[in-house]
């Protein structure tokens, strides 16, 4: 049995993030009151609770914070991606993004390695942010 992969559905709060990915850019929020970087997209700063957030373009580059190789599909929808290279990337701005690694052999993955965005266009309207070695 083949499953159709789930596609993220942008909300009014997350739409600027997804729009930027479709343009092969990374944009995250920054608080205008305390200068904290904010990710995942939300309506208030997670540091000072200010609603005064703006979207800022960033390089999207960072370091591999942690990873795991999922040898069993995390869902039947992802059986074709086994082993899944699940990762958390710490962007240079300090926020963490959960993602998957691409274009890297298992034995080459190491915590602390520099990574850069890989824009994976999965539909006409949705591009996923994955990561690959810099």
SETOR-846933 format. One line per field, with one value per atom (N, C-alpha, C): residue number from 1; residue in one letter; atom name; z, y, x. Coordinates in nm, 4 decimals. Example, Ala and Ser with C-alpha at 12.3 -4.5 7.8 and 13.67 -1.06 7.14 Angstrom:
BEGIN
nr <- 1,1,1,2,2,2
rest <- A,A,A,S,S,S
atom <- N,CA,C,N,CA,C
up <- 0.7800,0.7800,0.7800,0.7080,0.7140,0.7870
north <- -0.5690,-0.4500,-0.3300,-0.2250,-0.1060,0.0030
east <- 1.3190,1.2300,1.3200,1.2850,1.3670,1.2900
END
This chain:
BEGIN
nr <- 1,1,1,2,2,2,3,3,3,4,4,4,5,5,5,6,6,6,7,7,7,8,8,8,9,9,9,10,10,10,11,11,11,12,12,12,13,13,13,14,14,14,15,15,15,16,16,16,17,17,17,18,18,18,19,19,19,20,20,20,21,21,21,22,22,22,23,23,23,24,24,24,25,25,25,26,26,26,27,27,27,28,28,28,29,29,29,30,30,30,31,31,31,32,32,32,33,33,33,34,34,34,35,35,35,36,36,36,37,37,37,38,38,38,39,39,39,40,40,40,41,41,41,42,42,42,43,43,43,44,44,44,45,45,45,46,46,46,47,47,47,48,48,48,49,49,49,50,50,50,51,51,51,52,52,52,53,53,53,54,54,54,55,55,55,56,56,56,57,57,57,58,58,58,59,59,59,60,60,60,61,61,61,62,62,62,63,63,63,64,64,64,65,65,65,66,66,66,67,67,67,68,68,68,69,69,69,70,70,70,71,71,71,72,72,72,73,73,73,74,74,74,75,75,75,76,76,76,77,77,77,78,78,78,79,79,79,80,80,80,81,81,81,82,82,82,83,83,83,84,84,84,85,85,85,86,86,86,87,87,87,88,88,88,89,89,89,90,90,90,91,91,91,92,92,92,93,93,93,94,94,94,95,95,95,96,96,96,97,97,97,98,98,98,99,99,99,100,100,100,101,101,101,102,102,102,103,103,103,104,104,104,105,105,105,106,106,106,107,107,107,108,108,108,109,109,109,110,110,110,111,111,111,112,112,112,113,113,113,114,114,114,115,115,115,116,116,116,117,117,117,118,118,118,119,119,119,120,120,120,121,121,121,122,122,122,123,123,123,124,124,124,125,125,125,126,126,126,127,127,127,128,128,128,129,129,129,130,130,130,131,131,131,132,132,132,133,133,133,134,134,134
rest <- X,X,X,X,X,X,X,X,X,X,X,X,X,X,X,X,X,X,X,X,X,X,X,X,X,X,X,X,X,X,X,X,X,X,X,X,X,X,X,X,X,X,X,X,X,X,X,X,X,X,X,X,X,X,X,X,X,X,X,X,X,X,X,X,X,X,X,X,X,X,X,X,X,X,X,X,X,X,X,X,X,X,X,X,X,X,X,X,X,X,X,X,X,X,X,X,X,X,X,X,X,X,X,X,X,X,X,X,X,X,X,X,X,X,X,X,X,X,X,X,X,X,X,X,X,X,X,X,X,X,X,X,X,X,X,X,X,X,X,X,X,X,X,X,X,X,X,X,X,X,X,X,X,X,X,X,X,X,X,X,X,X,X,X,X,X,X,X,X,X,X,X,X,X,X,X,X,X,X,X,X,X,X,X,X,X,X,X,X,X,X,X,X,X,X,X,X,X,X,X,X,X,X,X,X,X,X,X,X,X,X,X,X,X,X,X,X,X,X,X,X,X,X,X,X,X,X,X,X,X,X,X,X,X,X,X,X,X,X,X,X,X,X,X,X,X,X,X,X,X,X,X,X,X,X,X,X,X,X,X,X,X,X,X,X,X,X,X,X,X,X,X,X,X,X,X,X,X,X,X,X,X,X,X,X,X,X,X,X,X,X,X,X,X,X,X,X,X,X,X,X,X,X,X,X,X,X,X,X,X,X,X,X,X,X,X,X,X,X,X,X,X,X,X,X,X,X,X,X,X,X,X,X,X,X,X,X,X,X,X,X,X,X,X,X,X,X,X,X,X,X,X,X,X,X,X,X,X,X,X,X,X,X,X,X,X,X,X,X,X,X,X,X,X,X,X,X,X,X,X,X,X,X,X,X,X,X,X,X,X,X,X,X,X,X,X,X,X,X,X,X,X
atom <- N,CA,C,N,CA,C,N,CA,C,N,CA,C,N,CA,C,N,CA,C,N,CA,C,N,CA,C,N,CA,C,N,CA,C,N,CA,C,N,CA,C,N,CA,C,N,CA,C,N,CA,C,N,CA,C,N,CA,C,N,CA,C,N,CA,C,N,CA,C,N,CA,C,N,CA,C,N,CA,C,N,CA,C,N,CA,C,N,CA,C,N,CA,C,N,CA,C,N,CA,C,N,CA,C,N,CA,C,N,CA,C,N,CA,C,N,CA,C,N,CA,C,N,CA,C,N,CA,C,N,CA,C,N,CA,C,N,CA,C,N,CA,C,N,CA,C,N,CA,C,N,CA,C,N,CA,C,N,CA,C,N,CA,C,N,CA,C,N,CA,C,N,CA,C,N,CA,C,N,CA,C,N,CA,C,N,CA,C,N,CA,C,N,CA,C,N,CA,C,N,CA,C,N,CA,C,N,CA,C,N,CA,C,N,CA,C,N,CA,C,N,CA,C,N,CA,C,N,CA,C,N,CA,C,N,CA,C,N,CA,C,N,CA,C,N,CA,C,N,CA,C,N,CA,C,N,CA,C,N,CA,C,N,CA,C,N,CA,C,N,CA,C,N,CA,C,N,CA,C,N,CA,C,N,CA,C,N,CA,C,N,CA,C,N,CA,C,N,CA,C,N,CA,C,N,CA,C,N,CA,C,N,CA,C,N,CA,C,N,CA,C,N,CA,C,N,CA,C,N,CA,C,N,CA,C,N,CA,C,N,CA,C,N,CA,C,N,CA,C,N,CA,C,N,CA,C,N,CA,C,N,CA,C,N,CA,C,N,CA,C,N,CA,C,N,CA,C,N,CA,C,N,CA,C,N,CA,C,N,CA,C,N,CA,C,N,CA,C,N,CA,C,N,CA,C,N,CA,C,N,CA,C,N,CA,C,N,CA,C,N,CA,C,N,CA,C,N,CA,C,N,CA,C,N,CA,C,N,CA,C,N,CA,C,N,CA,C,N,CA,C,N,CA,C,N,CA,C,N,CA,C,N,CA,C,N,CA,C
up <- 0.0000,0.0000,0.0000,-0.0880,-0.0970,-0.0361,0.0430,0.1094,0.0478,0.0383,-0.0064,0.1120,0.0893,0.1991,0.2418,0.3721,0.4191,0.3771,0.3446,0.3024,0.4085,0.4525,0.5499,0.4956,0.5842,0.5483,0.6214,0.5477,0.6123,0.6794,0.7891,0.8598,0.8374,0.8752,0.8610,0.9328,1.0452,1.1192,1.0481,0.9857,0.9237,0.7759,0.7125,0.5681,0.5210,0.5895,0.5418,0.5380,0.6315,0.6316,0.5056,0.4773,0.3602,0.2295,0.2247,0.1042,0.0736,0.1758,0.1562,0.1048,0.1629,0.1156,-0.0310,-0.0734,-0.2144,-0.3050,-0.2493,-0.3233,-0.2973,-0.2325,-0.1953,-0.1090,-0.0098,0.0907,0.2268,0.3300,0.4667,0.5393,0.5965,0.6767,0.8097,0.9166,1.0501,1.1189,1.2271,1.2975,1.3940,1.4115,1.5105,1.5865,1.7177,1.8036,1.7937,1.7692,1.7615,1.8985,2.0052,2.1389,2.2112,2.1985,2.2713,2.1789,2.0475,1.9455,1.9433,2.0117,2.0094,1.8740,1.8272,1.7092,1.7541,1.6723,1.7100,1.6027,1.6435,1.5560,1.6447,1.6192,1.5094,1.5015,1.3846,1.3710,1.4736,1.5321,1.6330,1.6377,1.7186,1.7218,1.8252,1.9186,2.0241,2.0446,2.0865,2.1171,2.2329,2.2180,2.3252,2.4367,2.4228,2.5284,2.6134,2.5451,2.6204,2.6029,2.5224,2.4958,2.4135,2.3560,2.2715,2.1421,2.0953,1.9657,1.8495,1.8797,1.7829,1.7101,1.6213,1.5478,1.4008,1.3402,1.1962,1.1370,1.0096,0.9372,0.8791,0.9025,0.8543,0.7725,0.6620,0.5822,0.6476,0.6531,0.7074,0.6052,0.6240,0.5308,0.5428,0.6617,0.6864,0.7230,0.7231,0.7552,0.9054,0.9426,1.0836,1.1056,1.2227,1.2574,1.2967,1.2737,1.3115,1.4632,1.5281,1.6740,1.7229,1.6557,1.6878,1.5695,1.5661,1.4573,1.5019,1.4258,1.4426,1.3067,1.2899,1.1681,1.2004,1.1442,1.1687,1.0646,1.1088,1.0173,0.9956,1.0794,1.0589,1.0218,0.9270,0.8894,1.0106,1.0233,1.1320,1.1083,0.9867,0.9455,0.8140,0.7824,0.6534,0.5340,0.5503,0.4429,0.4012,0.4914,0.4659,0.4461,0.4134,0.3949,0.2845,0.1855,0.0749,0.1140,0.2328,0.2763,0.3795,0.4079,0.5099,0.4570,0.5359,0.6687,0.6586,0.7429,0.7501,0.8316,0.7792,0.8478,0.9171,1.0349,1.1110,1.1867,1.1875,1.2464,1.3107,1.4003,1.4537,1.4177,1.3488,1.3076,1.3918,1.4440,1.5155,1.4157,1.3802,1.2874,1.3516,1.2691,1.3198,1.4105,1.3937,1.4773,1.6139,1.6322,1.7625,1.7764,1.6840,1.6936,1.6377,1.6791,1.6352,1.5406,1.4334,1.3357,1.3219,1.3329,1.3090,1.1589,1.1049,0.9609,0.9246,0.7998,0.7541,0.6749,0.6769,0.6028,0.4670,0.3662,0.2316,0.1775,0.0738,0.0038,0.0949,0.1871,0.2772,0.3121,0.3094,0.3478,0.4997,0.5471,0.6914,0.7669,0.7146,0.7858,0.7873,0.7076,0.7034,0.7989,0.8561,0.9450,1.0803,1.1269,1.2621,1.3252,1.4532,1.5280,1.5194,1.4964,1.4836,1.3406,1.2452,1.1057,1.0543,0.9676,0.9073,0.8013,0.8004,0.7045,0.6430,0.5269,0.4552,0.4039,0.3716,0.3278,0.1950,0.1848,0.0600,0.0458,-0.0601,-0.0795,-0.1632,-0.0989,-0.1602,-0.1996,-0.3288,-0.3795,-0.3898,-0.2972,-0.2922,-0.3586,-0.3863,-0.4603,-0.5215,-0.5967,-0.6595,-0.5556,-0.4399,-0.3376,-0.2164,-0.2026,-0.0793,-0.1094,-0.0453,-0.0477,0.0948,0.1152,0.2484,0.2668,0.3896,0.4239,0.4782,0.3978,0.4399,0.4474,0.4933,0.5081,0.4494,0.4009,0.3438,0.3919,0.3810,0.4244,0.3487,0.4181,0.3545,0.2619
north <- -0.1169,0.0000,0.1244,0.2180,0.3416,0.4560,0.5368,0.6491,0.7798,0.8747,1.0079,1.0824,1.1452,1.2158,1.3386,1.3632,1.4841,1.6082,1.7121,1.8392,1.9435,2.0240,2.1296,2.2235,2.2685,2.3650,2.4952,2.5957,2.7236,2.7849,2.8542,2.9326,3.0802,3.1705,3.3124,3.3464,3.2817,3.3087,3.2528,3.1356,3.0703,3.1026,3.1654,3.1888,3.2585,3.3630,3.4265,3.3310,3.2367,3.1366,3.0501,2.9984,2.9109,2.9878,3.1126,3.1938,3.2122,3.2393,3.2570,3.1280,3.0138,2.8869,2.8640,2.8996,2.8842,2.9707,3.0768,3.1644,3.1260,3.0115,2.9612,3.0595,3.1114,3.1996,3.1501,3.1810,3.1476,3.2785,3.2865,3.4026,3.3520,3.4147,3.3835,3.5146,3.5025,3.6216,3.6741,3.8058,3.8714,3.9714,3.9739,4.0641,4.2055,4.3012,4.4410,4.5030,4.4362,4.4922,4.4390,4.3093,4.2540,4.1952,4.2020,4.1542,4.0026,3.9275,3.7808,3.7269,3.6247,3.5512,3.4509,3.4320,3.3484,3.2420,3.1168,3.0066,2.8943,2.8416,2.8315,2.9579,2.9856,3.1072,3.1130,3.2308,3.2499,3.3955,3.4229,3.5587,3.6485,3.5882,3.6657,3.6142,3.7014,3.6644,3.5641,3.4602,3.3609,3.4057,3.5196,3.5721,3.6779,3.7769,3.8884,3.8990,3.8110,3.8038,3.9208,4.0003,4.1104,4.0560,4.1210,4.0828,4.1549,4.2324,4.3176,4.2403,4.1497,4.0656,4.1034,4.0955,4.1151,3.9939,3.9705,3.8626,3.9157,3.8438,3.8834,3.7706,3.8060,3.7050,3.6720,3.5425,3.4948,3.3983,3.3637,3.2706,3.1301,3.0969,2.9609,2.8661,2.9135,2.8272,2.8073,2.6954,2.6669,2.5438,2.4842,2.3632,2.2539,2.1311,2.0170,2.0029,2.0196,2.0159,1.8716,1.7932,1.6518,1.5832,1.4509,1.3769,1.2342,1.1683,1.0250,0.9657,0.8414,0.7688,0.6761,0.7048,0.6231,0.5119,0.3904,0.2767,0.2123,0.2491,0.2125,0.3423,0.3370,0.4617,0.5239,0.6541,0.7239,0.7273,0.7000,0.6877,0.6104,0.5362,0.4650,0.5588,0.6850,0.7827,0.8023,0.7708,0.7968,0.6699,0.5606,0.4337,0.4425,0.5267,0.5403,0.6208,0.6797,0.7620,0.6925,0.5648,0.4926,0.4634,0.4855,0.5459,0.6970,0.7457,0.8896,0.9509,1.0570,1.1288,1.2495,1.2254,1.3287,1.4135,1.5429,1.6304,1.7529,1.8115,1.9444,2.0298,2.1388,2.2323,2.3583,2.4019,2.5298,2.6355,2.7247,2.8311,2.9254,2.9966,3.0918,3.1969,3.2201,3.3159,3.2575,3.1267,3.0652,2.9803,2.9915,2.9098,2.7705,2.6756,2.5365,2.5011,2.4297,2.3858,2.2349,2.1683,2.0250,2.0039,1.9090,1.8944,1.7531,1.7344,1.6113,1.6498,1.5611,1.5831,1.5155,1.5792,1.5241,1.5412,1.4673,1.4792,1.4555,1.3607,1.3259,1.1778,1.1091,0.9681,0.9572,0.8492,0.8289,0.8446,0.7860,0.7874,0.9260,1.0179,1.1531,1.2501,1.2070,1.2951,1.3022,1.4235,1.4395,1.5675,1.5574,1.6727,1.7844,1.9047,2.0203,2.0538,1.9660,1.9954,2.1139,2.1919,2.3066,2.2554,2.3161,2.2789,2.4038,2.3830,2.4911,2.4404,2.5332,2.4934,2.4186,2.3279,2.2609,2.2774,2.3415,2.3728,2.2620,2.1853,2.0681,2.1008,2.1281,2.1640,2.0370,2.0184,1.8962,1.9118,2.0346,2.0606,2.1994,2.2364,2.3692,2.4809,2.4562,2.5602,2.5423,2.4259,2.3976,2.3539,2.4220,2.3857,2.3556,2.2397,2.2017,2.2471,2.2805,2.3205,2.1989,2.1458,2.0363,2.0919,2.0113,2.0606,1.9634,2.0210,1.9444,2.0044,1.9275,1.9819,2.1099,2.2012,2.3268,2.2991
east <- 0.0839,0.0000,0.0892,0.0587,0.1358,0.0553,0.1220,0.0574,0.1043,0.0140,0.0515,0.1112,0.2262,0.2930,0.2132,0.2096,0.1411,0.2192,0.1468,0.2057,0.1696,0.2662,0.2337,0.1266,0.0423,-0.0620,-0.0329,0.0133,0.0441,-0.0778,-0.0515,-0.1536,-0.1194,-0.2056,-0.1689,-0.0374,-0.0102,0.1133,0.2356,0.2240,0.3401,0.3577,0.2584,0.2628,0.3908,0.4409,0.5650,0.6845,0.6912,0.7990,0.7900,0.6705,0.6520,0.6689,0.6219,0.6400,0.7884,0.8676,1.0121,1.0759,1.0385,1.0955,1.0625,0.9418,0.9055,0.9926,1.0498,1.1415,1.2875,1.3081,1.4412,1.5179,1.4444,1.5021,1.4568,1.5343,1.4951,1.4670,1.3473,1.3095,1.2574,1.3050,1.2547,1.2184,1.1455,1.1003,1.2062,1.2019,1.2868,1.2015,1.2209,1.1453,1.2038,1.1171,1.1603,1.1828,1.1371,1.1533,1.2766,1.3048,1.4202,1.5275,1.5052,1.5996,1.6184,1.5332,1.5445,1.4997,1.5684,1.5249,1.4197,1.3184,1.2042,1.1808,1.1828,1.1420,1.0956,0.9881,0.8950,0.8097,0.7482,0.6679,0.5551,0.5395,0.4344,0.3928,0.2925,0.2365,0.3038,0.3796,0.4459,0.5884,0.6751,0.8135,0.8153,0.8940,0.9039,0.9983,1.0640,1.1515,1.0812,1.0193,0.9596,0.8085,0.7506,0.6068,0.5526,0.6398,0.5956,0.5330,0.4266,0.3703,0.4398,0.5426,0.6098,0.7213,0.6801,0.7746,0.7769,0.8945,0.9101,0.9816,0.9585,1.0264,1.1561,1.2662,1.3987,1.4591,1.5185,1.5877,1.7214,1.7526,1.8800,1.9405,2.0652,2.1304,2.0733,2.0226,1.9746,2.0863,2.2098,2.3233,2.3344,2.3955,2.4125,2.4966,2.4811,2.5549,2.4565,2.4989,2.4170,2.4232,2.3092,2.3004,2.2870,2.2030,2.1863,2.1193,2.1238,2.0591,2.0320,1.9485,1.9260,1.8956,1.9307,1.8984,1.7822,1.6670,1.5478,1.5448,1.5733,1.5795,1.4429,1.3484,1.2080,1.1364,1.0442,0.9747,0.9040,0.9161,0.8482,0.6980,0.6582,0.5182,0.5203,0.4161,0.4144,0.4341,0.3995,0.4143,0.5602,0.6543,0.7956,0.8776,0.8117,0.8815,0.9868,0.9646,1.0602,1.1847,1.1870,1.3007,1.3890,1.3638,1.4412,1.5804,1.6862,1.6800,1.6577,1.5687,1.5464,1.6590,1.7157,1.8236,1.7601,1.7049,1.6348,1.7362,1.7148,1.8161,1.7541,1.8319,1.8030,1.9244,1.8978,2.0026,1.9917,2.1052,2.1100,2.1560,2.0641,2.0997,2.2001,2.2747,2.3735,2.3083,2.1779,2.1058,2.0693,2.0904,2.0694,1.9443,1.8494,1.7277,1.7535,1.6718,1.6842,1.5702,1.6022,1.5032,1.5116,1.3974,1.3895,1.3767,1.4537,1.4627,1.5084,1.5409,1.6061,1.7301,1.8281,1.9522,1.9430,2.0030,2.0092,2.1514,2.1813,2.3099,2.4299,2.4142,2.5237,2.5129,2.6255,2.6296,2.6218,2.5615,2.5453,2.6764,2.7816,2.9103,2.9764,2.9265,2.9838,2.9118,2.8011,2.7239,2.7916,2.8159,2.8695,2.8180,2.7883,2.7395,2.8437,2.7960,2.8847,2.9217,2.8890,2.9238,2.8428,2.9041,2.8360,2.7385,2.6211,2.5175,2.4565,2.3961,2.3291,2.1951,2.1052,1.9716,1.9727,1.8775,1.8442,1.6939,1.6500,1.5092,1.4448,1.3574,1.2958,1.1518,1.1313,0.9986,0.9147,0.8204,0.7403,0.6034,0.5637,0.4410,0.4544,0.3548,0.3595,0.3630,0.3001,0.2875,0.3769,0.4407,0.5148,0.6578,0.7509,0.8921,0.9322,0.9962,1.0430,1.1873,1.2216,1.3581,1.4315,1.5212,1.6070,1.7490,1.8423,1.9793,2.0786,2.1906,2.3008,2.4319,2.5409,2.6712,2.7065,2.7734,2.8188,2.9357
END
